[in-house]
Amino acid sequence: MCRTGIKYRYLIYPVLTLGFLLFYSDGFSQNRSEDNQIVRIRSGPLFEPSASGSYFPDIPFSDIVNLRQPSNIPLDKNLYFYNSLEARASKRPLTKKLYDFLIVNSDTVNSKQITGTSDASYYKYSGNKIRNIAIERLNVFGININEPAASNPKKIDNVLNKTHVNTSESIIKKNLIFSEGDTISPLTLSDNERILRQLPFINDARIIVVPVTENESDILILTKDVYSLGGSYSYKGIKEGSVSVFEKNLLGMGHEFGIDVPYDYKEHNSTGFGFHYRVDNIASSFVNVNGFYLNALGDKTYGFSLNRKLVSSGTKYAGGISVIQMYTTVALKALTPEEPLKYNLQDYWIARSVLVDKESVSRIILGARYKNNNIFDRPAILPDSYYNLQKYRIFLGSVAYSVQKYYKTNLIYSYGRTEDIPYGGLVKITAGKENNEFKKRNYLGLEASFGESSKRLGYFYMSAGVAAFLNKVQTEQGIVSLNMKYFSNLIVLGKYKIRNFFYADYTRGFDRYIDDRLYLYTENGFSGFRNDSLWGNQRVTLSLESVVFSPVNIYGFKFAFFGFTDFSSLAGSNQILANGINLAGIGLGIRIRNDNLVFNTFQFRFGFFPNPPPYSRINYLQVSGEQLLAPYNFDSGPPSIIPYR
């Protein structure tokens, strides 16, 4: 964890201190600030907490030390420079403390094991009063948040930084869950650091405690934006695809605006148009609002949503509102003409969290949800088919027991930025009642999940769920689901780092509707394979992937090579899986990503299927943009039906 450390003692070695600073930094004075307020630190590669008071009790503080990186020292020499500086400073207690304050050490997230809890570094400051809060917003390019004083931006970095508007300081303040005068809670600080990192326009964030006295501390907040202007292209053929352009941090306000232009020259109205606008954390309420509109290729949809999650361990209330209006067409069977489909979907939910134990972050979470699927126009359907096209109102309630904290690491789903990996467990019971146009029935579901890291092996996540609708004594749309995810500790081979991933999933449906089917699609690991004639109600999937993170870094673009093997078996509900349809795939690929940009990960993937069934469509080489995966957490979320997919 980034850290700084100072203890104010009387200044009895001024010559030693002056010599230390003379050789390794520039000093200057500035006016003393008497106001107890959030202080803005000047932007750039030099930073220092500006605060009232003194770093040493007997001396009024009027000079603030400013550490500059010598401009004539290349980046590789800077690392030697700072290591040498630390060695010299460590010889005497005073200079060691001064070094700890001035230099933000590299974070420990690059460790091989995934065991360091995100709040561990704050425990020694627990109970201290927060005197001042300072915010430093680092540039997007040419600076490392783990070693901000060692930045050496190139000319192209400076040019690109000038084309980006950094997040407004008021937006950073709005996302803080602590304030001046509060006592330091390690859990609150670690939660808030994670909240900042999860903002769509923030690349990484650090919250650093600077002790002032035995009972008071200042807080330094470092944030680093992503370059928020981006775009995407979805290729479905020479005459079909979609182009998108978006800005995730409009004028530094944290607003997102995007335009979508899908096209298909086989359609009469070939080119469509859509847009969306999103605002995060309205008026410091942590309520996000999103509005969207799309009119393209015979479809017209628009709507809005309001959403508030349990963003921290201390958040008591969460909820959401979503309204969608849809006009489209659908063909329920092959070779049949499409018919109009019009519906309005309304979704409302609320949750109340009660913190039972702050140390383990144990919570009881109660939730309620109302969902109205109001169908205006659709093709004729049977009562036991096409559930999404049925007109229904469903009321759901849930009670959950959650235990959740976080590890802080990297090189799992991203390519160097800090990642927050949850650990703990969740047990959730969901019950409800549905008023359907064809019948009335009840719903009951049970879910459990667990995640933990082993020092020797790595991180394990396991989940299980069973649920069904109850129509009198008959079960309907039942599901049994088992899931396991694993990734290893980081294996270091010279400058290369390797991590192995394993995924296992078992899904079985019972008493499902006639169109409820399981398939072998990209989501099951079989990218480049498609065969709509293969389906069942029972499926097992096993996937193994080894990723080699390369040290190659070209203007922030990092490279990872991977090899994979996938296996799946598909069968009927009461059929033995060994007698079902089996499919295997192996292959290699490369992923390219720049964590400073909002673009998806660029992926080249070559796959081979040794035993493809008849009538399969296979694309051996896949070129795609992949979104970063997010780890499962142990928040209960809104009361929900376990998905069958």
C-alpha positions as MATLAB code, in Angstrom:
seq = 'MCRTGIKYRYLIYPVLTLGFLLFYSDGFSQNRSEDNQIVRIRSGPLFEPSASGSYFPDIPFSDIVNLRQPSNIPLDKNLYFYNSLEARASKRPLTKKLYDFLIVNSDTVNSKQITGTSDASYYKYSGNKIRNIAIERLNVFGININEPAASNPKKIDNVLNKTHVNTSESIIKKNLIFSEGDTISPLTLSDNERILRQLPFINDARIIVVPVTENESDILILTKDVYSLGGSYSYKGIKEGSVSVFEKNLLGMGHEFGIDVPYDYKEHNSTGFGFHYRVDNIASSFVNVNGFYLNALGDKTYGFSLNRKLVSSGTKYAGGISVIQMYTTVALKALTPEEPLKYNLQDYWIARSVLVDKESVSRIILGARYKNNNIFDRPAILPDSYYNLQKYRIFLGSVAYSVQKYYKTNLIYSYGRTEDIPYGGLVKITAGKENNEFKKRNYLGLEASFGESSKRLGYFYMSAGVAAFLNKVQTEQGIVSLNMKYFSNLIVLGKYKIRNFFYADYTRGFDRYIDDRLYLYTENGFSGFRNDSLWGNQRVTLSLESVVFSPVNIYGFKFAFFGFTDFSSLAGSNQILANGINLAGIGLGIRIRNDNLVFNTFQFRFGFFPNPPPYSRINYLQVSGEQLLAPYNFDSGPPSIIPYR';
ca = [
       0.000    0.000    0.000;
       1.239    3.520   -0.729;
       2.245    5.055    2.555;
       3.826    8.129    4.041;
       4.929    8.471    7.609;
       5.897   11.420    9.797;
       6.039   12.036   13.509;
       6.560   15.575   14.637;
       9.467   15.988   16.934;
      11.546   19.015   17.780;
      14.057   19.996   15.106;
      17.530   19.449   16.575;
      19.359   18.418   13.413;
      18.726   21.307   10.987;
      22.057   20.939    9.239;
      21.481   17.230    8.583;
      17.999   17.897    7.262;
      19.184   20.757    5.057;
      21.947   18.629    3.609;
      19.492   15.811    2.918;
      17.194   18.140    0.998;
      19.955   20.047   -0.765;
      21.243   17.010   -2.565;
      17.937   15.408   -3.481;
      15.220   18.026   -3.724;
      14.279   21.650   -4.189;
      12.680   23.581   -1.342;
      10.463   26.613   -1.276;
       8.200   28.349    1.141;
       4.555   29.209    0.941;
       2.030   30.927    3.115;
       0.668   29.094    6.090;
      -2.972   28.034    5.877;
      -4.956   28.406    9.050;
      -8.243   27.077    7.628;
      -9.264   23.540    8.428;
     -10.530   22.603    4.989;
      -9.927   20.349    2.034;
      -6.769   21.640    0.394;
      -5.937   21.435   -3.278;
      -2.345   20.489   -4.037;
      -0.819   21.784   -7.233;
      -1.028   19.347  -10.122;
       2.014   17.765  -11.697;
       4.701   15.264  -10.738;
       5.515   17.076   -7.514;
       3.180   17.026   -4.565;
       3.176   17.762   -0.885;
       0.365   17.854    1.697;
      -0.317   21.502    2.395;
      -1.669   21.823    5.910;
      -1.827   24.135    8.831;
       0.211   23.402   11.920;
       3.639   21.874   12.284;
       5.267   18.583   11.443;
       7.290   19.065   14.619;
       5.404   20.178   17.755;
       7.752   22.951   18.827;
       8.221   24.613   15.439;
       5.419   26.440   13.548;
       5.195   24.982   10.103;
       5.714   27.562    7.345;
       7.924   25.738    4.854;
       6.568   22.741    2.958;
       9.057   20.394    1.408;
       8.540   19.794   -2.285;
      10.257   16.822   -3.886;
      11.038   17.250   -7.577;
      12.318   14.577   -9.859;
      15.530   15.839  -11.492;
      14.652   16.445  -15.130;
      18.074   15.416  -16.380;
      17.866   11.877  -14.969;
      16.348    9.175  -17.228;
      13.625    6.969  -15.837;
      15.813    3.888  -15.321;
      18.290    5.969  -13.302;
      15.468    7.399  -11.234;
      14.771    3.964   -9.767;
      18.417    3.681   -8.738;
      18.276    7.235   -7.452;
      15.335    6.560   -5.148;
      16.727    3.250   -3.899;
      19.998    4.982   -3.067;
      18.125    7.821   -1.419;
      16.183    5.390    0.772;
      19.373    3.604    1.814;
      21.032    6.848    2.874;
      17.935    8.143    4.610;
      17.529    4.940    6.617;
      20.776    5.536    8.468;
      19.189    8.083   10.833;
      15.655    8.024   12.351;
      14.867   11.633   11.427;
      15.828   11.352    7.763;
      14.126    7.971    7.523;
      10.835    9.495    8.698;
      11.323   12.416    6.308;
      11.934   10.017    3.414;
       8.813    8.031    4.320;
       6.773   11.206    4.159;
       8.207   12.495    0.878;
       8.300    9.295   -1.142;
       5.205    7.255   -1.905;
       6.596    3.734   -1.994;
       5.541    1.218   -4.606;
       2.393   -0.541   -3.596;
       2.494   -4.130   -2.429;
      -0.207   -5.133   -4.869;
       2.445   -6.666   -7.126;
       3.079   -9.499   -4.672;
       2.835  -13.104   -5.769;
       0.234  -14.076   -3.171;
      -3.274  -12.689   -2.798;
      -3.458  -12.309    0.960;
      -3.048   -8.634    1.873;
      -6.335   -7.163    3.090;
      -7.130   -3.693    1.800;
      -7.549   -2.138    5.254;
      -4.424   -3.587    6.916;
      -2.197   -0.541    6.323;
      -4.651    1.783    8.103;
      -4.892   -0.059   11.417;
      -2.039    1.830   13.076;
      -3.906    5.102   12.509;
      -7.270    3.846   13.735;
      -9.014    6.351   16.005;
      -6.924    9.344   14.931;
      -8.833   12.507   14.166;
      -8.767   13.635   10.537;
      -7.402   17.175   10.506;
      -7.124   18.052    6.777;
      -7.931   16.315    3.498;
      -5.763   17.031    0.453;
      -6.498   15.882   -3.096;
      -3.907   15.377   -5.828;
      -5.111   14.520   -9.324;
      -2.344   12.925  -11.355;
      -2.033   13.153  -15.118;
      -3.230   10.256  -17.263;
       0.026    9.652  -19.130;
       3.643    9.550  -18.045;
       3.157    8.979  -14.327;
       2.907    5.921  -12.105;
       0.572    6.288   -9.136;
       2.854    4.014   -7.098;
       5.880    6.289   -7.733;
       4.454    9.708   -8.591;
       7.651   11.554   -7.667;
       9.599    9.468  -10.192;
       7.519   10.503  -13.189;
       9.329   11.305  -16.423;
       6.684   12.084  -19.047;
       7.665   12.101  -22.701;
       6.644   14.806  -25.130;
       3.785   12.679  -26.447;
       2.589   12.179  -22.843;
       2.458   15.920  -22.282;
       0.592   16.449  -25.546;
      -2.017   13.797  -24.702;
      -2.434   15.109  -21.161;
      -3.329   18.520  -22.577;
      -6.168   16.958  -24.600;
      -7.784   15.505  -21.473;
      -9.740   17.325  -18.771;
      -8.958   15.773  -15.393;
     -11.822   14.905  -13.091;
     -12.982   17.956  -11.190;
     -11.848   18.116   -7.592;
     -15.468   18.607   -6.557;
     -16.323   15.225   -8.115;
     -13.611   13.524   -6.053;
     -14.890   15.244   -2.897;
     -18.432   14.154   -3.712;
     -17.339   10.510   -3.660;
     -15.770   10.659   -0.213;
     -17.537    8.922    2.672;
     -15.461   10.596    5.385;
     -14.766   14.220    6.207;
     -12.575   16.419    8.354;
     -13.169   15.935   12.054;
     -14.036   12.247   11.672;
     -11.978    9.593   13.404;
     -10.056    7.274   11.101;
     -11.753    3.960   10.430;
      -9.535    1.523    8.481;
     -12.632   -0.046    6.967;
     -14.007    3.315    5.816;
     -10.727    4.372    4.199;
     -10.301    1.070    2.355;
     -13.941    1.165    1.233;
     -13.519    4.702   -0.062;
     -10.336    3.865   -1.947;
     -12.217    1.063   -3.684;
     -15.197    3.352   -4.416;
     -12.882    5.799   -6.186;
     -11.230    3.026   -8.203;
     -14.606    1.701   -9.341;
     -15.638    5.003  -10.899;
     -15.727    4.507  -14.691;
     -13.464    7.518  -15.285;
     -10.810    6.679  -12.656;
      -7.884    4.394  -13.465;
      -6.504    4.071   -9.937;
      -6.646    5.763   -6.545;
      -4.732    5.845   -3.273;
      -5.722    7.156    0.154;
      -2.657    7.909    2.261;
      -2.615    8.739    5.962;
      -0.076   11.384    7.061;
       0.209   11.384   10.869;
       0.442   14.864   12.434;
       0.469   14.081   16.140;
      -0.272   10.979   18.148;
      -3.982   11.747   17.880;
      -4.328   13.611   14.571;
      -3.637   12.778   10.931;
      -4.011   14.369    7.526;
      -5.369   12.462    4.544;
      -3.788   12.635    1.092;
      -5.913   11.338   -1.812;
      -4.230   10.488   -5.118;
      -6.352    9.813   -8.192;
      -5.374    8.997  -11.747;
      -7.920    9.312  -14.547;
      -8.379    7.165  -17.586;
      -8.300    8.906  -20.944;
     -12.051    9.091  -21.146;
     -12.697    9.622  -24.869;
     -13.161    6.307  -26.652;
     -15.017    4.284  -29.207;
     -15.800    0.745  -30.266;
     -16.627   -1.183  -33.387;
     -18.625   -4.402  -33.579;
     -17.971   -6.361  -36.778;
     -20.612   -8.888  -37.831;
     -19.793   -8.977  -41.523;
     -18.928   -6.683  -44.394;
     -22.432   -5.253  -44.465;
     -23.340   -5.459  -40.792;
     -21.931   -3.977  -37.618;
     -22.071   -1.118  -35.133;
     -19.954    1.967  -34.430;
     -19.919    3.701  -31.043;
     -18.241    6.853  -29.742;
     -18.355    7.846  -26.080;
     -16.937   10.245  -23.510;
     -16.930    8.822  -19.977;
     -15.895   12.013  -18.190;
     -17.491   14.936  -19.978;
     -15.564   18.138  -19.127;
     -14.267   16.456  -15.968;
     -17.781   16.323  -14.462;
     -17.984   12.525  -14.296;
     -20.848   12.430  -16.808;
     -20.909    9.845  -19.616;
     -22.312   10.514  -23.079;
     -22.264    8.109  -25.995;
     -23.581    7.737  -29.542;
     -24.295    4.393  -31.226;
     -24.725    3.863  -34.983;
     -25.687    0.267  -35.876;
     -26.075   -0.650  -39.533;
     -27.200   -3.607  -41.627;
     -27.462   -3.129  -45.374;
     -29.858   -6.086  -45.604;
     -32.456   -4.028  -43.747;
     -34.668   -1.397  -45.355;
     -33.659    1.260  -42.809;
     -30.011    0.353  -42.777;
     -28.438    2.922  -40.474;
     -29.801    3.511  -36.992;
     -29.037    5.962  -34.227;
     -28.886    5.802  -30.458;
     -27.444    7.687  -27.513;
     -27.100    7.351  -23.770;
     -26.301    9.735  -20.918;
     -25.190    8.709  -17.447;
     -24.515   10.698  -14.272;
     -22.908    9.027  -11.257;
     -23.533    9.971   -7.626;
     -26.114   12.726   -7.854;
     -25.746   15.263   -5.015;
     -23.422   12.946   -3.023;
     -26.256   10.405   -2.682;
     -24.424    7.657   -4.612;
     -27.508    7.418   -6.821;
     -26.607    6.893  -10.475;
     -28.999    7.905  -13.255;
     -28.899    6.650  -16.832;
     -31.077    7.493  -19.826;
     -30.950    5.939  -23.282;
     -32.636    5.929  -26.684;
     -32.148    3.672  -29.721;
     -33.972    3.583  -33.050;
     -32.281    1.133  -35.368;
     -32.935   -1.755  -37.748;
     -36.633   -2.061  -36.953;
     -36.192   -1.727  -33.189;
     -37.077    1.247  -31.045;
     -36.317    1.329  -27.350;
     -35.883    4.016  -24.723;
     -35.910    4.282  -20.970;
     -34.115    5.366  -17.825;
     -32.819    3.921  -14.588;
     -31.935    5.141  -11.102;
     -29.678    2.907   -9.057;
     -27.936    2.965   -5.690;
     -25.790    0.065   -4.533;
     -24.483   -0.871   -1.112;
     -21.287    0.989   -1.970;
     -19.611    0.513    1.411;
     -19.889   -1.617    4.519;
     -21.652    1.242    6.279;
     -24.257    1.917    3.594;
     -27.710    1.223    5.014;
     -30.002    1.577    2.019;
     -29.832    0.562   -1.629;
     -32.422    0.481   -4.371;
     -33.274    1.056   -7.968;
     -35.896    2.076  -10.505;
     -35.828    0.995  -14.136;
     -38.363    1.683  -16.892;
     -37.929    0.420  -20.467;
     -40.255    0.866  -23.449;
     -39.647   -1.482  -26.407;
     -41.031   -1.726  -29.944;
     -39.611   -4.551  -32.030;
     -40.465   -7.699  -33.984;
     -39.868  -11.334  -33.176;
     -40.078  -14.682  -34.974;
     -40.777  -17.507  -32.530;
     -39.947  -20.300  -34.947;
     -37.556  -20.706  -37.828;
     -38.899  -19.846  -41.285;
     -41.877  -17.996  -39.805;
     -42.460  -14.278  -40.415;
     -41.603  -11.795  -37.700;
     -44.497  -10.321  -35.745;
     -44.724   -7.109  -33.715;
     -43.654   -7.116  -30.087;
     -44.399   -4.156  -27.811;
     -43.868   -4.091  -24.081;
     -43.111   -1.921  -21.079;
     -40.870   -3.306  -18.334;
     -40.873   -1.669  -14.907;
     -38.532   -2.767  -12.133;
     -38.409   -1.361   -8.572;
     -36.352   -2.639   -5.645;
     -35.079   -1.579   -2.224;
     -32.673   -3.124    0.283;
     -31.772   -2.465    3.920;
     -28.371   -3.495    5.266;
     -27.671   -3.976    8.986;
     -24.003   -4.163    9.978;
     -23.700   -6.942   12.545;
     -19.932   -7.035   13.049;
     -17.616   -4.287   11.784;
     -14.438   -6.329   12.148;
     -15.548   -9.094    9.771;
     -17.996   -6.845    7.865;
     -20.892   -9.190    8.588;
     -24.265   -7.875    7.476;
     -27.896   -8.915    7.357;
     -29.491   -7.580    4.184;
     -33.234   -7.450    3.619;
     -34.615   -6.783    0.156;
     -37.915   -6.304   -1.669;
     -38.658   -6.071   -5.390;
     -41.582   -5.497   -7.725;
     -41.326   -6.228  -11.438;
     -44.058   -5.608  -14.022;
     -43.632   -7.039  -17.519;
     -46.492   -5.359  -19.369;
     -46.908   -6.830  -22.865;
     -49.034   -4.801  -25.302;
     -48.585   -6.758  -28.507;
     -46.956  -10.128  -29.280;
     -47.426  -13.381  -31.203;
     -49.663  -16.076  -29.718;
     -47.888  -18.263  -27.155;
     -48.673  -21.218  -24.899;
     -48.763  -20.974  -21.072;
     -45.607  -23.085  -20.770;
     -43.491  -21.187  -23.286;
     -41.648  -17.895  -23.829;
     -41.676  -16.615  -20.273;
     -40.156  -13.252  -21.266;
     -43.101  -12.636  -23.589;
     -45.700  -13.336  -20.918;
     -47.535  -10.589  -19.110;
     -46.782  -10.872  -15.395;
     -46.246   -9.051  -12.128;
     -43.883  -10.564   -9.607;
     -43.207   -9.625   -5.976;
     -39.936  -10.874   -4.456;
     -38.438  -10.625   -0.986;
     -35.043  -11.793    0.233;
     -33.009  -12.109    3.395;
     -29.257  -12.578    3.195;
     -26.301  -12.952    5.516;
     -23.152  -11.482    3.973;
     -19.501  -11.405    5.052;
     -17.275   -9.425    2.712;
     -13.849   -7.800    2.771;
     -11.269   -7.232    0.030;
      -7.789   -8.207   -1.040;
      -5.809   -5.660   -2.998;
      -3.750   -7.048   -5.867;
      -3.273   -6.808   -9.647;
      -2.538   -8.777  -12.818;
      -5.737  -10.780  -12.594;
      -8.326   -9.222  -14.874;
      -6.412   -6.013  -15.631;
      -2.845   -5.423  -16.767;
      -1.323   -3.499  -13.906;
      -3.946   -1.312  -12.249;
      -5.017   -2.092   -8.703;
      -7.800   -4.667   -8.391;
     -10.065   -5.272   -5.412;
     -10.843   -8.969   -4.988;
     -13.644   -9.754   -2.497;
     -13.448  -12.569    0.008;
     -16.065  -13.850    2.422;
     -19.398  -15.551    1.948;
     -23.096  -15.114    1.259;
     -26.223  -17.081    2.092;
     -29.446  -15.784    0.547;
     -33.057  -16.944    0.594;
     -35.489  -15.468   -1.915;
     -39.258  -15.993   -1.967;
     -42.043  -14.385   -3.920;
     -45.385  -14.524   -5.654;
     -46.153  -14.099   -9.347;
     -49.460  -13.047  -10.894;
     -49.211  -14.286  -14.456;
     -51.722  -13.878  -17.272;
     -52.004  -17.677  -17.353;
     -51.691  -18.595  -13.665;
     -50.642  -17.648  -10.158;
     -47.616  -19.291   -8.572;
     -44.948  -18.864   -5.893;
     -41.162  -18.742   -6.121;
     -38.520  -20.074   -3.729;
     -34.756  -20.007   -4.129;
     -31.645  -20.636   -2.036;
     -28.141  -19.399   -2.916;
     -24.766  -19.691   -1.195;
     -21.283  -18.573   -2.195;
     -17.811  -18.483   -0.676;
     -14.473  -16.966   -1.660;
     -11.060  -17.139    0.005;
      -7.369  -17.014   -0.859;
      -4.794  -19.621    0.096;
      -1.189  -18.483    0.548;
       0.111  -21.602   -1.180;
      -2.481  -22.142   -3.903;
      -4.315  -18.954   -4.854;
      -7.893  -17.709   -4.831;
     -10.986  -19.925   -4.827;
     -14.601  -18.932   -5.411;
     -17.512  -21.391   -5.149;
     -21.252  -20.923   -5.419;
     -24.379  -23.061   -5.448;
     -28.038  -22.371   -6.012;
     -31.350  -24.179   -6.283;
     -34.711  -22.595   -7.101;
     -38.096  -23.213   -8.714;
     -41.559  -21.767   -9.170;
     -44.280  -23.639   -7.276;
     -47.623  -23.971   -9.053;
     -49.685  -25.682   -6.355;
     -47.763  -28.950   -5.900;
     -45.987  -28.810   -9.257;
     -42.510  -27.303   -9.674;
     -41.865  -25.163  -12.764;
     -38.739  -23.637  -14.304;
     -36.474  -25.249  -11.711;
     -32.708  -24.902  -11.683;
     -29.699  -26.390   -9.912;
     -26.446  -24.497  -10.350;
     -22.892  -25.201   -9.143;
     -19.956  -22.979   -9.979;
     -16.255  -22.765   -9.173;
     -13.599  -20.236  -10.173;
      -9.911  -20.362   -9.326;
      -6.826  -18.356  -10.179;
      -3.343  -19.127   -8.992;
      -0.775  -17.025   -7.226;
       1.479  -15.058   -9.544;
       4.361  -17.115  -10.938;
       7.422  -14.992  -11.761;
       9.828  -16.106  -14.503;
      12.337  -13.329  -14.969;
      10.454  -10.312  -16.256;
       7.416  -12.396  -17.188;
       4.539  -13.147  -14.825;
       2.179  -16.103  -15.182;
      -1.246  -16.733  -13.704;
      -3.435  -19.795  -14.248;
      -7.229  -19.713  -14.293;
      -9.689  -22.570  -13.906;
     -13.463  -22.460  -14.296;
     -16.051  -25.204  -13.701;
     -19.809  -24.896  -14.042;
     -22.710  -27.306  -13.767;
     -26.273  -26.255  -14.618;
     -29.352  -28.465  -14.659;
     -32.895  -27.418  -15.383;
     -35.969  -29.364  -14.362;
     -39.607  -28.853  -15.322;
     -38.532  -26.076  -17.685;
     -40.681  -24.440  -20.374;
     -40.438  -25.949  -23.849;
     -38.193  -23.127  -25.145;
     -35.923  -22.989  -22.042;
     -32.678  -24.472  -23.341;
     -28.982  -24.540  -22.607;
     -26.556  -24.024  -25.493;
     -22.830  -24.031  -26.186;
     -22.023  -20.405  -26.931;
     -19.209  -17.917  -26.483;
     -20.290  -17.341  -22.888;
     -19.442  -20.980  -22.169;
     -15.895  -20.580  -23.473;
     -16.501  -21.635  -27.077;
     -15.679  -18.429  -28.914;
     -15.853  -18.950  -32.667;
     -18.244  -21.917  -32.417;
     -21.976  -21.918  -33.081;
     -24.515  -24.674  -33.587;
     -28.119  -23.813  -32.726;
     -29.194  -27.435  -33.175;
     -27.231  -28.449  -30.059;
     -29.193  -27.872  -26.879;
     -30.199  -29.576  -23.669;
     -31.295  -28.996  -20.079;
     -28.108  -30.175  -18.386;
     -24.595  -28.890  -19.019;
     -21.123  -29.150  -17.491;
     -18.293  -26.861  -18.593;
     -14.590  -26.990  -17.697;
     -12.104  -24.308  -18.785;
      -8.388  -23.879  -18.154;
      -6.382  -20.837  -19.215;
      -2.759  -19.827  -18.613;
      -1.885  -16.163  -19.051;
       1.662  -14.840  -19.485;
       1.924  -11.116  -18.712;
       4.709   -9.681  -20.837;
       7.036   -6.863  -19.683;
       6.632   -5.231  -23.106;
       5.118   -1.771  -22.749;
       4.691    0.360  -25.881;
       3.260    3.782  -25.008;
       1.184    2.202  -22.246;
      -0.008   -0.756  -24.338;
       0.708   -3.993  -22.496;
       0.652   -7.512  -23.893;
      -0.519  -10.806  -22.429;
      -0.244  -14.181  -24.159;
      -2.610  -17.003  -23.277;
      -3.315  -20.624  -23.998;
      -6.615  -22.317  -23.260;
      -8.496  -25.574  -23.323;
     -12.272  -25.926  -22.921;
     -14.553  -28.917  -22.531;
     -18.331  -29.132  -22.260;
     -20.977  -31.822  -22.202;
     -24.631  -31.166  -22.998;
     -27.490  -33.544  -22.198;
     -31.171  -33.773  -21.289;
     -32.409  -33.305  -17.725;
     -32.552  -37.031  -16.936;
     -29.751  -38.121  -19.246;
     -26.287  -39.214  -18.143;
     -23.825  -36.515  -19.182;
     -21.403  -39.088  -20.611;
     -24.101  -40.052  -23.111;
     -24.692  -36.476  -24.180;
     -22.989  -34.251  -26.738;
     -19.352  -33.482  -25.952;
     -17.313  -30.594  -27.331;
     -13.680  -29.635  -26.769;
     -11.591  -26.675  -27.851;
      -7.925  -25.677  -27.557;
      -6.047  -22.626  -28.706;
      -3.716  -19.686  -28.229;
      -4.123  -15.956  -28.243;
      -2.826  -12.526  -27.373;
      -4.510   -9.646  -25.548;
      -3.442   -6.014  -25.813;
      -4.591   -3.411  -23.324;
      -3.806    0.107  -22.212;
      -5.191    0.732  -18.717;
      -4.950    4.478  -19.335;
      -7.654    4.230  -22.013;
     -11.341    3.335  -21.830;
     -11.156    1.049  -24.876;
     -11.890   -2.628  -24.456;
      -9.055   -5.142  -24.398;
      -8.037   -6.014  -27.969;
      -7.918   -9.792  -28.412;
      -6.623  -12.158  -31.113;
      -7.750  -15.710  -30.407;
      -7.073  -18.822  -32.480;
      -9.138  -21.878  -31.518;
      -9.340  -25.430  -32.802;
     -12.237  -27.851  -32.177;
     -11.143  -31.499  -32.596;
     -14.654  -33.015  -32.584;
     -17.208  -30.527  -33.949;
     -20.722  -31.954  -34.382;
     -22.370  -31.797  -37.826;
     -23.769  -28.473  -39.049;
     -21.422  -26.480  -36.803;
     -20.221  -23.037  -37.873;
     -16.610  -22.463  -36.874;
     -14.470  -19.342  -37.050;
     -10.962  -20.387  -36.087;
      -9.573  -16.851  -35.762;
     -11.461  -14.403  -33.575;
     -10.588  -10.710  -33.374;
     -12.633   -8.921  -30.741;
     -12.760   -6.254  -28.074;
     -13.151   -7.812  -24.641;
     -14.458   -5.965  -21.594;
     -12.594   -6.401  -18.329;
     -14.131   -9.079  -16.167;
     -15.208   -8.248  -12.638;
     -14.922  -10.727   -9.768;
     -18.062  -12.002   -8.080;
     -18.813  -10.286   -4.786;
     -20.869  -11.135   -1.741;
     -23.394   -8.325   -1.828;
     -26.890   -9.717   -2.082;
     -28.090   -7.222   -4.706;
     -31.818   -6.981   -5.482;
     -34.017  -10.051   -4.883;
     -33.704  -12.041   -8.120;
     -34.638  -15.243   -9.887;
     -31.575  -17.445  -10.454;
     -30.857  -17.083  -14.196;
     -30.979  -20.115  -16.477;
     -28.440  -19.634  -19.236;
];
